[in-house]
Amino acid sequence: MIFNRIQQTSILFVLTLALIAPLQSCGPEAGEREGISEGATPETVRVRIPADPTRLNPMLSRSGYASQIENNIFMYLLDHDPETLEFVPMLAKEHPEVEEGEIIDGNKTRAFTFEIRKVAEWPDGRPVVADDYIFTLKAALNPKVPASSWRGFLQHLRRVEVDPNNKRKFTVMVDADYLHGIEVAAGFPIYPEHIYDPRGLMRHLELEQLFNYEEGSLNDREENALASFADLFTSATYSSEMVKGAGPYRLVNYDSGQRISLERKEDWWGEEIFRPGPLRIHYLIIPDQAVTLSGLKDGSIDIASELPPRYFRELKNDDNYADRFDFPTPPLFQIYYFVLNNQDPILRDRNVRRALAHMTDLDFVIDEIMGGFAIPAPTVVHPNKEEFNSSLKPIKYSIAKADSLLTLAGWTDSDGDGIRDKETNSGPMDLQLTIDVSSGEIGQNLALLMKETGERIGVDFNIRTREFRLIREDMMNREYQMTPLVLRQSLSLPDLKQNWHTDSRAPAGNNLSLYSNPVADSLMTRIRMEENPEALKSLYREVQEIIYEDQAVIMLVAPTERVVVNSRLKLITSAKRPGYFEGMAQLREVDF
């Protein structure tokens, strides 16, 4: 990752959306960098990640670990500075000119005019131009490409006009009443057209055709072009081999399940603008926490996060390692929760879902499982955000309340075998639930806690440990009951529609709980367009209350990150995901 060398001045907007993963921060042009000293850059930094990201393609990947790596390869027009959290220029030369746009389809628009830096170029030396921006939009709007999240994000973008006298300058028109207009215009990574579409399959399609696409609206040649491009773009080649962007690093090797290696580009165009990072970054895919701890101790790992609290405390309190590591605990806009399949025959009953919430001992979760590195998080908005509805309190741990709710739902132990049962249209059914969990210690402990409580109340939990990739596939296919997950939110206003709106349900979207409430849907849509700050807060509070009362999922706790970093490195940590920035790492002192 890269970082600006001087403090950025105030900006017009400080917003982003949950869909878009944060990138590197940006600084001023080279001539503005007087008087700033630099630290030495490391030869190699080795970062442990707990799971294989499965692919490196920002439009298609669904993993936070993928975003972490991609953000060193690709660049946005604008992105958040990790220290100031301000939205600052990256590929863009400066903040856009903003003015009233045209009336398009009866809607007022706001026009953002950008100019890409003259020095910005792709790995083969070709310049980054407006056509690359337009190509990126075309790829996302291609209905054959599985990028529904991007299409939902871009739905308020209306038109792009390129300056006929400057191929780097263009104007983006976005619905004027949409709160996140600047993110729609600038908040996504840009792809090189000539690399990701070498046959020019999308070149002859107009953006307007894709904005207004309906089945049968294109001719056979155009439909075939969409399908051919989608086949190429979603192939393994463009997820683990041909991964190229305008950022400072290039992919050297993707050894699935083992290691992903990046190398800093020689003579990178941004070297005179941004602070350089390590020459090489190795991402070591290590699911096992004990192996991670050993790797930190023996020096084969430089940076590790998401450590279980007991390992984190063990290392921090060990005098043998006090001088070898730093132990930052940056805040993270994340929430641990149990996602529940709201369409499952058992879990579609709200009383059952609420009973499961009462079976979760949050004090134990915070004190024992999280080691004190967390606070209660009762709603789908992070408790540190201004939009959080503080009137909604954590569901209290109560076996008695859980018992009464399950009985109310018709689940009793009629045969005396210790497991509740119920007569259904298809015959008698035991109250058995499967918790899918990966090898992560926190998720495992959350599942064990639920299983132990279930034994006391007559709920039979089966814990099924599998690779997260397989769990994710089942969730997208609606073939699961419950699993512990991490809900990640943006640095500014959360876009709840992505995770909780009916239109975002799996398999196409990120509403993995398959939750649906028409009133909540309406509120989430209004949030996207509300400009009045007080009205916006009211909408957020109301939709949180509805989801809370529906008990769509079991919200648990908001953690602080637990990062262990070799003390030879100076590492910036931040509330921006993933909480640390290995691509900006510098040496505290020169290695010999």
KANOR-V284258 format. One record per pair of residues at least 4 apart in sequence whose C-alpha atoms are under 8 Angstrom apart, sorted by the first residue. I is the first residue (numbers start at 0). J is the second residue. D is the distance in Angstrom with one decimal. If there is no record, write none. Layout:
I&J&D  I&J&D
This chain:
0&22&7.7  0&23&5.4  0&70&6.9  0&71&4.8  0&247&7.3  0&276&6.6  0&580&6.4  0&581&6.5  0&582&3.3  0&583&5.2  1&23&5.3  1&24&6.3  1&25&7.5  1&71&7.8  1&247&7.5  1&273&5.8  1&274&5.7  1&275&6.2  1&276&6.4  1&582&5.9  1&583&5.3  2&23&6.4  2&24&5.0  2&25&5.8  2&26&6.9  2&80&7.6  2&273&5.4  2&274&5.2  2&275&7.7  2&583&6.3  3&24&6.2  3&25&4.9  3&26&3.9  3&27&7.0  3&272&7.2  3&273&5.1  3&274&6.1  4&26&6.3  4&27&7.9  4&32&6.4  4&35&6.7  4&272&7.8  4&273&6.4  4&274&6.1  5&26&6.6  5&27&7.4  5&32&6.4  5&35&7.2  6&26&7.6  7&26&6.5  7&27&7.3  7&87&7.5  10&85&7.2  10&86&7.0  10&87&7.4  10&94&7.6  11&94&7.8  12&85&7.9  12&86&6.5  12&181&7.4  13&79&7.9  13&84&7.7  13&85&5.5  13&86&5.2  13&491&7.4  14&86&7.0  14&179&6.9  14&181&7.7  14&182&6.9  14&490&7.3  14&491&5.4  14&492&6.9  15&19&7.5  15&179&7.1  15&182&5.7  15&186&7.0  15&489&6.2  15&490&6.6  15&491&5.9  15&492&7.0  16&179&7.7  16&182&7.1  16&488&7.9  16&489&5.5  16&490&7.9  16&491&7.4  16&492&7.0  16&493&6.3  16&494&6.0  17&487&7.1  17&488&5.1  17&489&4.5  17&493&6.1  17&494&6.0  17&497&7.9  18&148&7.0  18&149&7.6  18&152&7.6  18&494&8.0  18&497&7.3  19&186&6.7  19&187&6.3  20&63&7.8  20&66&6.0  20&67&8.0  20&70&7.9  20&576&7.8  21&66&7.9  21&70&7.2  21&78&6.5  21&79&6.6  21&575&7.1  21&576&6.7  22&70&4.9  22&71&7.5  22&74&6.8  22&75&7.1  22&78&5.9  22&79&7.0  23&70&6.6  23&71&7.2  23&74&7.4  23&78&6.7  23&79&7.3  23&80&6.9  23&81&7.7  23&89&7.7  24&78&6.0  24&79&5.7  24&80&4.1  24&81&6.4  24&87&6.8  24&88&7.8  24&89&6.9  25&77&7.8  25&78&7.3  25&79&8.0  25&80&6.5  25&87&5.7  25&88&5.5  25&89&5.0  25&273&6.9  26&87&7.3  26&88&7.0  26&89&7.5  26&272&6.7  26&273&6.5  27&31&6.2  27&32&7.5  27&272&6.7  28&32&7.5  28&271&7.9  28&272&5.5  29&271&5.6  29&272&5.0  37&274&7.8  38&585&5.9  38&586&6.4  38&587&7.4  39&585&5.8  39&586&5.4  39&587&7.7  39&588&7.3  39&589&6.5  40&275&7.0  40&276&5.8  40&277&5.3  40&278&7.4  40&584&7.0  40&585&4.7  40&586&5.7  41&276&7.4  41&277&4.8  41&278&6.6  41&568&8.0  41&584&7.4  41&585&6.0  41&586&5.8  42&277&5.6  42&278&5.0  42&279&6.2  43&277&5.9  43&278&6.0  43&279&4.7  43&280&5.8  43&281&7.5  44&277&6.5  44&279&6.4  44&280&4.9  44&281&6.3  44&301&6.2  44&302&7.8  44&581&7.4  45&280&5.9  45&281&4.8  45&282&6.0  45&283&6.9  45&299&7.3  45&300&5.3  45&301&5.1  45&302&6.5  46&280&7.3  46&281&6.1  46&282&4.8  46&283&5.9  46&300&6.2  46&301&6.0  46&302&4.8  46&303&6.1  46&581&7.7  47&282&5.7  47&283&4.7  47&284&6.0  47&285&6.4  47&291&7.3  47&300&6.6  47&301&7.9  47&302&6.3  47&303&5.1  47&304&7.6  48&64&6.9  48&282&6.4  48&283&6.0  48&284&5.1  48&285&6.2  48&286&7.5  48&303&7.1  48&304&7.8  49&284&5.7  49&285&5.1  49&286&4.3  49&287&7.4  49&439&7.9  50&64&7.5  50&256&7.6  50&284&5.7  50&285&6.7  50&286&5.8  50&467&7.8  51&64&7.6  51&255&6.9  51&256&5.4  51&257&7.8  51&284&6.0  52&60&7.6  52&61&7.9  52&62&5.6  52&63&7.7  52&64&5.6  52&65&4.9  53&60&7.7  53&65&7.7  53&255&7.4  53&468&7.8  54&59&8.0  54&60&6.0  54&65&6.8  54&235&7.8  54&238&4.7  54&239&6.0  55&60&6.3  55&65&5.8  55&66&7.8  55&68&7.7  55&69&6.3  55&237&7.7  55&238&4.7  55&239&6.1  55&242&6.8  56&60&5.6  56&65&7.9  56&69&7.3  56&237&7.0  56&238&5.4  56&242&7.2  57&65&7.7  57&66&6.7  57&69&6.7  57&188&7.3  58&139&7.1  58&146&6.1  58&149&7.0  59&145&6.8  59&146&6.1  59&233&7.7  60&65&6.5  60&66&7.7  61&65&7.4  62&66&6.5  63&67&6.2  63&577&7.8  64&68&6.5  65&69&5.9  66&70&5.9  67&71&7.4  67&576&8.0  67&577&6.8  68&72&7.1  69&73&5.9  70&74&6.8  70&246&7.7  71&246&5.8  71&247&6.4  71&248&5.7  71&582&6.8  72&242&7.9  72&243&6.6  72&244&5.2  72&245&6.6  72&246&4.5  72&247&6.3  72&248&5.1  72&249&6.0  72&250&7.6  73&188&5.8  73&189&6.8  73&190&7.6  73&243&7.2  73&244&4.4  73&245&5.4  73&246&4.8  74&89&6.9  74&90&6.6  74&188&5.1  74&189&6.2  74&244&6.9  74&245&5.9  74&246&5.4  75&89&6.1  75&90&6.1  75&185&6.7  75&186&6.3  75&187&5.5  75&188&4.4  75&189&6.0  76&88&6.1  76&89&5.1  76&90&4.6  76&91&4.8  76&115&7.7  76&185&5.2  76&186&6.9  76&187&7.5  76&188&7.5  76&189&7.8  77&86&6.3  77&87&5.3  77&88&4.4  77&89&5.0  77&90&6.9  77&91&6.6  77&94&7.9  77&185&5.7  77&186&6.3  78&85&7.9  78&86&5.1  78&87&5.5  78&88&6.6  78&89&6.6  78&186&6.7  79&83&7.9  79&84&5.1  79&85&5.2  79&86&4.3  79&87&6.0  80&84&4.7  80&85&5.4  80&86&6.4  80&87&6.6  81&85&8.0  81&571&7.9  81&572&7.6  81&573&5.8  81&574&7.5  81&575&5.8  82&571&7.7  82&572&7.8  82&573&6.3  84&490&7.7  84&575&7.5  87&93&7.9  87&94&7.2  88&92&6.4  88&93&5.4  88&94&6.1  90&115&5.6  90&116&6.0  90&119&6.7  91&113&6.3  91&114&5.7  91&115&4.4  91&116&5.7  92&113&7.6  92&114&5.8  92&115&5.3  92&116&4.6  92&117&8.0  93&113&7.6  93&114&7.4  94&113&7.3  95&111&5.6  95&112&5.0  95&113&4.9  95&114&7.7  96&110&7.9  96&111&5.6  96&112&5.0  96&113&7.0  97&109&7.1  97&110&5.7  97&111&4.8  97&112&6.6  98&109&6.0  98&110&5.3  98&111&6.9  99&108&6.5  99&109&4.8  99&110&5.8  99&175&8.0  100&107&6.9  100&108&4.7  100&109&4.6  100&110&4.7  100&172&6.3  101&107&6.4  101&108&5.8  101&109&7.7  101&110&7.9  101&172&7.8  102&106&5.3  102&107&4.7  102&108&6.2  103&107&6.5  103&108&7.1  103&157&7.2  106&174&6.7  106&175&7.8  107&174&6.1  107&175&5.5  107&176&7.6  108&157&7.9  108&172&5.8  108&173&5.2  108&174&4.4  108&175&4.2  108&176&7.7  109&172&5.5  109&173&5.4  109&174&6.2  109&175&4.7  109&180&7.8  110&170&6.3  110&171&5.6  110&172&4.5  110&173&6.5  111&170&5.4  111&171&5.2  111&172&6.4  111&181&7.6  111&184&7.2  112&168&7.2  112&169&5.7  112&170&4.1  112&171&6.3  113&168&5.7  113&169&5.6  113&170&6.3  114&167&5.5  114&168&4.2  114&169&6.6  115&119&7.2  115&127&7.2  115&128&6.8  115&129&7.7  115&167&5.2  115&168&6.5  116&167&7.7  117&126&7.7  117&167&7.6  118&126&7.5  118&268&6.0  118&269&7.6  119&126&6.0  119&127&5.7  119&245&7.2  119&268&6.0  119&269&7.2  120&124&5.5  120&125&5.4  120&126&4.2  120&127&5.0  120&245&6.1  120&268&6.6  121&125&5.4  121&126&6.2  121&127&6.4  121&191&7.0  121&243&7.8  121&244&6.3  121&245&5.0  122&243&7.1  122&244&7.0  122&245&6.7  127&131&6.6  127&167&7.3  127&191&7.4  127&245&7.8  128&132&7.1  128&166&5.8  128&167&4.6  128&168&7.8  129&133&6.3  129&161&6.7  129&166&5.9  129&167&5.1  129&168&6.4  129&169&6.3  130&134&6.0  130&166&7.7  130&192&7.4  131&135&6.2  131&189&6.8  131&190&6.2  131&191&5.4  131&192&5.2  132&136&6.5  132&189&5.9  132&190&7.2  133&137&6.3  133&159&7.5  133&206&7.7  134&138&6.1  134&190&7.5  134&191&7.9  134&192&5.8  134&201&7.4  134&202&7.7  135&139&6.3  135&189&6.0  135&190&5.6  135&191&7.9  135&192&7.5  136&140&6.1  136&206&7.7  137&141&6.0  137&201&7.0  137&206&6.2  137&209&7.0  138&144&7.2  138&201&7.7  139&144&7.0  139&146&6.0  139&149&6.1  139&150&6.1  140&144&7.8  140&146&7.8  140&149&7.8  140&150&5.7  140&209&5.9  140&210&7.0  141&209&6.6  141&225&6.4  141&229&7.6  142&212&8.0  142&225&7.7  143&225&6.4  143&226&5.9  143&229&5.7  144&229&5.1  144&232&7.8  144&233&7.3  145&507&7.5  146&150&6.4  147&151&6.1  147&507&6.2  147&508&6.3  148&152&6.2  148&497&7.2  148&508&6.2  148&509&7.6  149&153&6.1  150&154&6.0  152&183&6.7  153&183&5.8  154&210&7.9  155&173&5.7  155&174&5.4  155&177&7.2  155&180&7.7  155&183&7.4  156&171&7.5  156&172&6.2  156&173&4.4  156&174&6.5  156&183&6.6  156&184&7.2  157&171&7.7  157&172&5.5  157&173&5.5  157&174&7.0  157&210&7.6  158&171&6.0  158&172&5.2  158&173&7.4  158&206&7.7  158&207&7.6  159&169&6.9  159&170&5.6  159&171&4.6  159&172&6.4  160&169&5.5  160&170&5.2  160&171&6.7  161&165&7.7  161&166&6.8  161&167&7.9  161&168&6.1  161&169&4.2  161&170&6.4  162&166&6.4  162&167&7.8  162&168&5.5  162&169&5.5  162&170&7.8  171&184&6.2  172&184&7.8  173&177&7.6  173&180&5.9  173&183&7.5  173&184&7.2  174&180&7.1  175&180&7.4  176&528&5.4  176&529&7.1  176&530&7.0  177&527&6.0  177&528&4.3  177&529&7.1  177&530&7.6  178&527&6.0  178&528&5.4  178&529&6.4  178&530&6.0  179&183&6.4  179&527&7.2  180&184&6.3  181&185&6.0  181&186&7.3  182&186&4.3  182&187&7.7  183&187&7.8  189&244&7.4  190&195&7.2  190&243&7.8  190&244&6.2  191&195&6.3  191&243&7.7  191&244&6.7  192&196&5.5  192&197&7.3  193&197&5.0  193&199&7.5  194&243&7.8  195&232&6.8  195&237&7.6  196&200&6.4  196&201&7.3  196&228&7.1  196&232&7.9  199&203&7.6  200&224&5.4  200&225&7.3  200&227&7.5  200&228&6.1  201&224&6.8  201&225&7.1  201&228&7.2  204&208&6.8  204&209&7.8  204&221&7.3  205&209&6.9  206&210&6.2  207&211&6.2  208&212&5.7  208&217&7.9  212&216&6.3  212&217&7.9  217&221&5.9  217&222&6.1  218&222&6.2  219&223&6.0  220&224&6.2  221&225&6.3  222&226&6.3  223&227&6.0  224&228&6.0  225&229&6.2  226&230&6.2  227&231&6.4  228&232&5.9  229&233&5.9  230&234&6.1  231&237&7.6  232&237&6.0  233&237&6.7  233&238&7.4  234&238&6.8  235&239&6.0  235&240&7.4  236&240&5.1  236&241&5.6  237&241&4.8  237&242&5.8  238&242&6.3  239&253&6.0  240&250&7.6  240&252&7.7  240&253&7.4  242&249&7.7  242&250&6.5  243&249&6.6  243&250&7.5  244&249&7.8  247&263&5.7  247&264&5.8  247&267&6.2  247&269&7.3  248&261&6.0  248&262&5.3  248&263&4.3  248&264&5.5  249&261&5.5  249&262&5.4  249&263&6.4  249&264&6.4  250&259&7.8  250&260&6.2  250&261&4.7  250&262&6.6  251&259&7.8  251&260&5.4  251&261&5.3  251&262&6.4  252&258&7.7  252&259&5.7  252&260&5.1  252&261&7.2  253&258&6.3  253&259&4.5  253&260&6.6  254&258&5.1  254&259&6.0  255&259&7.7  256&284&6.0  257&283&6.2  257&284&5.1  257&285&7.5  258&281&6.7  258&282&5.5  258&283&4.7  258&284&5.7  259&281&5.9  259&282&5.0  259&283&6.7  259&284&7.9  260&279&7.3  260&280&5.9  260&281&4.5  260&282&6.2  261&279&5.7  261&280&5.2  261&281&6.4  262&278&5.9  262&279&4.5  262&280&6.5  263&267&8.0  263&276&7.8  263&277&7.1  263&278&5.0  263&279&6.1  266&270&7.2  269&273&5.8  270&274&6.8  270&275&6.4  274&583&7.2  275&582&8.0  275&583&6.8  276&581&7.8  276&582&5.0  276&583&4.7  276&584&5.7  276&585&6.7  277&581&8.0  277&582&6.4  277&583&7.4  277&584&6.5  277&585&7.2  280&581&7.9  280&582&7.7  285&290&7.3  285&291&6.6  286&291&8.0  286&438&6.7  286&439&7.0  287&291&6.4  287&438&7.2  287&439&7.5  288&292&6.2  288&306&6.9  288&307&7.5  288&439&7.6  288&440&7.5  289&293&6.3  290&294&6.1  291&295&6.3  291&300&7.6  291&303&7.6  292&296&6.3  292&310&7.1  293&297&6.1  294&298&6.0  294&299&5.0  294&300&5.2  295&299&6.2  295&300&4.9  295&301&6.5  295&302&7.7  295&303&7.8  295&565&8.0  296&320&7.8  301&563&8.0  301&564&5.7  301&565&5.1  302&562&7.2  302&563&5.7  302&564&4.5  302&565&6.5  303&562&5.8  303&563&5.4  303&564&6.6  304&560&6.9  304&561&5.5  304&562&4.3  304&563&6.3  305&560&6.4  305&561&5.7  305&562&6.9  306&310&6.4  306&311&6.0  306&561&6.1  306&562&7.3  307&311&6.3  307&369&7.3  307&440&6.4  307&441&6.6  308&312&6.0  308&368&7.3  308&369&5.8  308&370&5.1  308&372&7.4  308&561&7.6  309&313&6.0  309&370&6.8  310&314&6.2  311&315&6.1  311&561&6.9  311&563&7.6  312&316&5.8  313&317&6.2  314&320&6.7  314&321&8.0  315&320&7.2  315&321&6.5  315&326&7.0  316&321&7.3  317&321&6.4  320&324&6.4  321&325&7.8  322&566&7.1  323&565&6.0  323&566&5.3  323&567&7.7  324&563&6.4  324&564&5.4  324&565&4.6  324&566&4.5  325&562&8.0  325&563&5.9  325&564&5.3  325&565&6.5  325&566&5.5  326&561&7.1  326&562&5.6  326&563&4.9  326&564&6.7  327&560&7.9  327&561&6.5  327&562&5.5  327&563&7.0  327&572&7.4  328&559&5.9  328&560&5.1  328&561&5.0  328&562&6.2  329&559&5.9  329&560&5.5  329&561&7.4  329&572&6.2  329&573&5.7  329&574&6.1  329&578&6.2  330&558&7.4  330&559&4.7  330&560&6.2  330&573&7.1  330&574&5.1  330&578&7.5  331&557&7.8  331&558&6.8  331&559&5.6  331&560&6.2  331&573&7.9  331&574&5.0  331&575&7.1  331&576&7.1  331&577&7.9  331&578&6.7  332&381&6.3  332&383&8.0  332&487&6.0  332&488&5.5  332&489&7.0  332&490&7.3  332&557&7.4  332&574&6.8  332&575&7.9  332&576&8.0  333&381&7.0  333&485&6.4  333&486&5.4  333&487&4.5  333&488&6.2  333&557&5.7  333&558&6.7  334&376&6.8  334&381&6.8  334&485&5.6  334&486&5.0  334&487&6.6  334&554&7.5  334&555&7.0  334&556&5.6  334&557&4.4  334&558&6.7  335&483&7.1  335&484&5.9  335&485&4.7  335&486&6.3  335&554&6.8  335&555&5.5  335&556&5.4  335&557&6.2  335&558&7.5  336&483&5.6  336&484&5.6  336&485&6.3  336&486&7.2  336&552&7.1  336&553&5.5  336&554&4.5  336&555&5.0  336&556&7.2  337&481&6.5  337&482&5.5  337&483&4.3  337&484&6.1  337&552&6.0  337&553&5.0  337&554&6.5  337&555&7.6  338&481&5.5  338&482&5.6  338&483&6.1  338&484&6.6  338&511&7.3  338&512&5.8  338&551&8.0  338&552&5.1  338&553&6.6  339&346&7.0  339&352&7.9  339&480&6.0  339&481&4.6  339&482&7.0  339&512&5.3  339&551&6.9  339&552&5.3  339&553&7.6  340&346&6.4  340&347&7.4  340&477&7.4  340&479&6.7  340&480&5.1  340&481&6.2  340&511&7.4  340&512&4.8  340&513&6.2  340&514&7.9  341&346&5.5  341&347&4.6  341&348&7.9  341&512&5.8  341&513&5.7  341&514&5.8  341&551&6.8  342&346&6.8  342&347&5.2  342&513&6.6  342&514&7.9  343&347&5.5  343&480&6.5  344&348&8.0  345&351&7.4  345&430&7.7  346&351&6.2  346&352&6.1  346&480&7.5  347&351&7.9  347&352&7.8  348&352&6.6  348&408&7.4  349&353&6.1  349&549&6.3  349&550&6.4  349&551&7.8  350&354&6.0  350&404&5.5  350&405&6.6  350&407&7.5  350&408&6.1  351&355&6.3  351&404&6.7  351&405&5.8  351&408&6.7  352&356&6.5  352&550&6.1  352&551&7.4  352&552&7.4  352&553&7.7  353&357&6.4  353&401&7.5  353&404&7.5  353&550&5.9  354&358&6.3  354&400&7.0  354&401&4.2  354&402&7.2  354&404&5.7  354&405&6.4  355&359&6.7  355&401&6.8  355&553&7.6  356&394&6.4  356&395&8.0  356&396&7.6  356&553&5.6  357&394&6.1  357&395&5.8  357&396&4.7  357&397&5.2  357&398&6.7  357&400&6.7  357&401&5.5  358&396&5.7  358&397&6.3  358&398&6.0  358&401&6.3  358&449&7.0  358&452&6.4  358&453&7.6  359&396&5.8  359&448&7.6  359&449&6.5  359&452&7.8  360&364&6.4  360&395&7.6  360&396&5.1  361&365&6.1  361&375&7.3  361&395&7.9  361&396&7.1  361&555&6.8  361&556&7.7  362&366&6.0  363&367&5.3  363&368&6.8  364&368&4.8  364&369&6.0  364&445&7.5  364&556&8.0  365&369&4.9  365&370&6.2  365&371&5.3  365&372&7.0  365&373&5.8  365&374&6.8  365&375&7.8  365&556&7.3  366&370&5.0  366&371&4.8  367&371&7.3  368&441&6.5  368&444&6.7  368&445&7.6  369&373&6.3  369&441&7.5  369&558&7.6  372&558&5.7  372&559&5.5  372&560&7.8  373&556&6.0  373&557&5.3  373&558&4.0  373&559&5.8  374&556&5.4  374&557&5.3  374&558&6.5  375&382&7.9  375&393&6.7  375&555&6.2  375&556&4.4  375&557&6.2  376&380&7.9  376&381&6.5  376&382&6.0  376&393&7.0  376&554&6.2  376&555&5.5  376&556&4.6  376&557&5.6  377&391&6.7  377&392&6.0  377&393&4.7  377&394&7.2  377&547&7.8  377&554&5.4  377&555&6.4  377&556&7.5  378&382&7.9  378&387&7.6  378&388&7.5  378&391&7.2  378&543&6.2  378&544&8.0  378&546&7.9  378&547&6.3  378&554&6.3  379&543&6.5  379&546&7.9  379&554&7.2  380&384&7.1  380&386&7.1  380&387&5.4  380&388&7.8  380&488&8.0  380&493&7.3  380&543&7.4  381&387&6.3  381&488&7.6  381&557&7.1  382&387&5.5  382&388&8.0  382&389&7.6  382&557&7.7  383&387&7.2  385&536&7.9  386&492&7.7  386&536&5.6  386&539&6.0  386&540&6.9  387&539&7.5  387&540&6.8  388&539&7.6  388&540&5.0  388&543&6.8  388&544&7.7  391&544&7.2  391&547&7.8  397&401&6.3  398&402&6.0  398&456&7.2  399&403&6.3  400&404&6.2  401&405&6.2  402&406&6.2  402&456&6.7  403&407&6.1  404&408&6.2  405&409&6.5  405&410&5.4  405&411&7.5  406&410&5.0  406&411&5.8  409&421&6.2  410&419&5.5  410&420&5.3  410&421&5.2  410&430&7.2  411&419&4.7  411&420&5.5  411&421&6.7  412&416&7.0  412&417&6.4  412&418&5.8  412&419&4.1  412&420&5.6  412&457&7.5  413&419&7.2  413&420&6.6  417&457&5.5  418&429&6.6  418&430&6.6  418&457&4.4  418&458&5.9  418&459&6.4  419&429&5.9  419&430&5.4  419&457&5.2  419&458&6.3  420&427&6.8  420&428&5.4  420&429&4.1  420&430&5.5  421&427&5.6  421&428&5.3  421&429&6.5  421&430&7.6  422&426&5.7  422&427&4.3  422&428&6.2  423&427&5.8  423&428&6.7  430&457&7.7  430&458&5.6  430&459&6.2  431&458&6.2  431&459&4.6  431&460&5.8  431&461&7.4  432&458&7.7  432&459&6.3  432&460&4.9  432&461&6.2  432&480&6.7  432&481&7.7  433&460&5.7  433&461&4.6  433&462&5.9  433&463&6.8  433&479&7.7  433&480&6.1  433&481&6.6  434&446&6.7  434&460&6.8  434&461&6.0  434&462&4.9  434&463&6.1  434&480&6.7  434&481&5.1  434&482&5.2  435&462&6.1  435&463&4.9  435&464&6.0  435&465&7.1  435&470&6.6  435&479&7.6  435&480&7.9  435&481&6.4  435&482&5.0  435&483&7.7  436&442&6.3  436&443&6.4  436&446&7.5  436&462&7.1  436&463&6.2  436&464&4.9  436&465&6.3  436&467&7.4  436&470&7.5  436&482&5.9  436&483&6.7  437&442&7.0  437&443&7.3  437&464&5.3  437&465&5.2  437&466&5.5  437&467&5.3  437&470&7.8  438&442&7.5  438&443&6.7  438&464&6.5  438&465&7.2  438&466&7.4  439&443&6.2  440&444&6.0  441&445&6.2  442&446&6.2  442&483&5.8  442&484&7.7  443&447&6.2  444&448&6.1  445&449&6.4  445&483&7.4  446&450&6.2  446&462&6.8  446&483&7.6  447&451&6.1  447&462&7.7  448&452&6.3  449&453&6.0  449&460&7.6  450&454&6.4  450&458&8.0  450&459&7.2  450&460&5.3  450&461&7.5  450&462&7.8  451&455&6.9  452&456&6.7  453&457&5.8  453&458&4.5  453&459&6.1  453&460&6.7  454&458&6.1  454&459&6.6  465&469&6.8  465&470&6.8  466&470&6.6  467&471&6.0  468&472&6.3  469&473&6.4  470&474&6.3  471&475&6.2  472&476&6.2  473&477&6.0  473&478&4.9  473&479&6.0  474&478&5.8  474&479&5.8  474&505&7.4  474&506&7.8  474&511&6.2  475&505&5.0  475&506&4.4  475&507&7.6  475&511&6.7  476&505&6.8  476&506&5.6  477&505&7.0  477&506&7.3  477&511&7.9  488&493&6.0  489&493&5.8  490&574&7.6  490&575&6.7  494&523&7.9  494&527&7.4  495&499&6.0  495&500&7.4  495&523&6.3  496&500&4.8  496&503&7.1  496&520&7.5  496&523&5.6  496&524&7.0  497&503&5.9  497&508&7.3  497&509&6.0  497&510&6.7  498&503&6.5  498&504&7.8  498&508&7.8  498&509&5.1  498&510&4.2  498&511&7.2  499&503&6.9  499&504&7.7  499&509&8.0  499&510&5.3  499&512&7.9  499&513&7.8  499&514&6.2  499&515&7.3  499&520&7.9  500&504&7.0  500&510&6.8  500&514&7.2  500&515&6.5  500&516&7.7  500&519&7.4  500&520&5.3  500&523&7.2  501&510&7.5  501&513&7.2  501&514&6.5  501&515&4.9  501&516&7.1  501&517&7.8  501&520&6.7  502&508&7.6  503&507&6.8  503&508&4.4  503&509&5.7  503&510&5.1  504&508&5.1  504&509&6.1  504&510&4.2  504&511&6.1  504&512&7.5  504&513&5.1  504&514&7.3  505&509&6.1  505&510&5.8  505&511&5.5  505&513&6.6  510&514&6.9  512&551&7.1  512&552&7.1  514&551&6.2  515&519&7.9  515&520&7.6  516&520&6.1  517&521&6.2  518&522&6.4  519&523&6.1  519&542&5.5  519&545&6.6  519&546&7.4  520&524&6.3  521&525&6.3  522&526&6.2  522&538&6.3  522&539&7.9  522&541&7.9  522&542&6.3  523&527&6.8  523&538&7.9  523&542&7.1  524&528&7.1  525&529&6.0  525&538&7.8  526&535&6.2  526&538&6.4  526&539&7.2  529&534&7.2  529&535&5.9  530&534&7.9  530&535&7.1  531&535&6.0  532&536&6.3  533&537&6.3  534&538&6.3  535&539&6.3  536&540&6.2  537&541&6.2  538&542&6.2  539&543&6.2  540&544&6.3  541&545&6.5  542&546&6.3  543&547&5.9  544&548&6.0  545&549&6.1  546&550&6.0  546&551&6.0  547&551&7.0  560&578&6.9  562&579&7.9  564&568&7.1  564&570&7.8  566&587&7.7  567&586&5.8  567&587&5.4  567&588&6.8  568&584&6.2  568&585&5.6  568&586&4.7  568&587&5.6  569&584&5.7  569&585&5.1  569&586&5.8  569&587&5.7  570&579&6.9  570&580&6.6  570&581&6.9  570&583&7.0  570&584&5.1  570&585&6.9  571&579&5.8  571&580&6.0  571&583&7.3  571&584&7.3  572&578&5.3  572&579&4.3  572&580&6.6  573&578&4.9  573&579&6.1  574&578&5.6  575&579&7.8  580&584&6.7  586&590&7.9
